[in-house]
């Protein structure tokens, strides 16, 4: 089934985008508790209950669920077309970057769960690598938005602020 062409993202797609962005920001901002708990665990030390550890774990599960929901929506409702002024190379880069975002977010959730719940220690290392990858993707994403708004003047950000039809 081919997804219909739209003029903008739906309210649900926009809400999911910003919800994932907020959750990812919280994961980075409140990372210390889970890092300390993991370090204590690896060293065989006791670590008391910390609600921030629970929040990090629950946040990772929620991010995974929301990302999978976004992907499901993407199969039934295509992304809006890029602006006409979009250079073809940037269109390819945008597609690759979005796929990398999905892969990194799913990978972070999976490696975090494997490390935390199943004690797969190499997964913890992969989780740390993916954190850096995700930060690089976020930086690229923000720079791309700034470039589109100020250089290309494409108004592309409106697609993720105002719902289309």
Helices and strands as residue ranges (DSSP letters): H 11-29, H 32-42, H 51-76, H 88-118, H 121-147, I 148-152, G 156-160
